[in-house]
Amino acid sequence: MRLVVFNNNFIDYLNVKKINNKNMSAYAILDLEVFDTEKHLEYKNLAPGIIEKYEGKILIRGGESVVQEGEWNPQRIVVIEFPSYEKAIEWSNSEEYQKAIELRKKGAKTNAIIVNGV
């Protein structure tokens, strides 16, 4: 067994490799500014089925938020968890979701990122 030293602790090399591999969750984080509620509702009704197809889980969907620092003024935050970064990218690039994005653009201005978990 190969060991790695991290902060003066011994860690099993296989576990370190697993942590740095595809076994970590990834998150899609969207900040939406809705300007057409009807179009946004169409997107909102369509998106969950596509998200589920790619093993995603909506964690946050427009809950109350408060800015703690900086000049960011989010309007509607959505956070979606995926089992891996690869699965999140697959969802984002899927034909089904690309069609949903076109619909979303008719009802909301969006900033979005996908980020690996720790």
C-alpha positions in Angstrom: 0.0 0.0 0.0 1.3 3.4 -1.0 0.8 6.3 1.5 0.8 10.0 1.1 1.6 12.6 3.8 -0.8 15.5 4.1 -0.6 18.0 6.9 1.6 15.5 8.9 -1.0 12.8 8.6 -0.8 9.6 6.7 -3.6 9.1 4.1 -4.2 6.0 2.1 -3.1 6.8 -1.5 -6.1 5.1 -3.0 -8.4 7.3 -1.0 -6.6 10.4 -2.1 -6.8 9.2 -5.7 -10.6 8.7 -5.2 -11.0 12.2 -3.8 -9.3 13.7 -6.8 -11.2 11.6 -9.3 -14.8 11.5 -10.6 -16.3 10.5 -7.3 -16.9 14.0 -6.2 -20.1 15.9 -6.6 -20.3 18.9 -8.9 -22.7 21.9 -8.7 -24.4 24.0 -11.3 -25.0 27.5 -9.9 -27.3 29.8 -11.7 -28.3 33.4 -11.0 -31.4 34.3 -12.9 -33.0 37.7 -13.5 -36.5 36.9 -14.6 -38.1 39.4 -17.0 -40.9 37.3 -18.4 -42.6 35.2 -15.8 -44.7 33.2 -18.2 -41.7 32.1 -20.3 -39.7 31.4 -17.1 -42.5 29.2 -15.8 -42.3 27.1 -19.0 -38.6 26.6 -18.5 -39.2 25.9 -14.8 -41.6 23.2 -15.6 -39.4 21.6 -18.3 -36.0 21.7 -16.6 -36.5 19.4 -13.6 -37.1 16.3 -15.8 -33.9 17.0 -17.7 -31.9 17.5 -14.6 -33.2 14.2 -13.1 -32.3 12.4 -16.3 -28.7 13.3 -15.7 -28.9 12.4 -12.0 -29.1 16.0 -10.8 -30.8 17.2 -7.7 -32.1 20.7 -7.2 -30.8 21.9 -3.8 -31.7 25.6 -4.0 -34.4 27.1 -6.2 -35.1 30.8 -5.6 -34.9 30.9 -1.8 -34.3 34.1 0.1 -30.7 35.3 0.1 -28.8 38.1 1.6 -25.5 39.6 0.3 -22.8 39.2 2.9 -20.0 40.8 1.0 -19.2 42.6 -2.3 -21.5 44.0 -4.9 -23.2 40.9 -6.1 -27.0 41.3 -6.2 -28.4 37.9 -7.1 -32.1 37.8 -8.1 -33.0 34.1 -8.2 -30.3 31.6 -7.2 -30.5 27.9 -8.3 -28.0 25.3 -7.2 -28.1 21.8 -8.7 -26.0 18.9 -7.4 -24.7 16.2 -9.8 -22.8 13.1 -8.9 -19.7 14.2 -10.9 -18.3 17.1 -12.8 -18.6 14.9 -16.0 -22.3 14.3 -15.4 -22.9 18.0 -14.9 -21.2 18.9 -18.1 -23.0 16.1 -19.9 -26.3 17.6 -18.7 -25.3 21.2 -19.6 -24.3 20.1 -23.1 -27.2 17.8 -23.7 -29.5 18.4 -26.6 -32.5 18.5 -24.3 -31.0 21.1 -22.0 -29.8 23.2 -24.9 -33.4 23.5 -26.0 -34.4 24.4 -22.5 -31.8 27.1 -22.4 -33.2 28.7 -25.5 -36.6 28.8 -23.7 -35.0 30.2 -20.5 -33.3 33.0 -22.5 -36.8 34.2 -23.6 -37.7 34.7 -19.9 -34.6 35.4 -17.9 -31.1 36.8 -18.1 -28.8 34.1 -16.6 -25.2 33.8 -15.3 -24.3 30.1 -14.7 -21.2 28.1 -13.7 -20.4 24.5 -13.0 -18.0 23.8 -10.2 -16.4 20.7 -8.8 -17.1 19.9 -5.1 -14.4 19.2 -2.6 
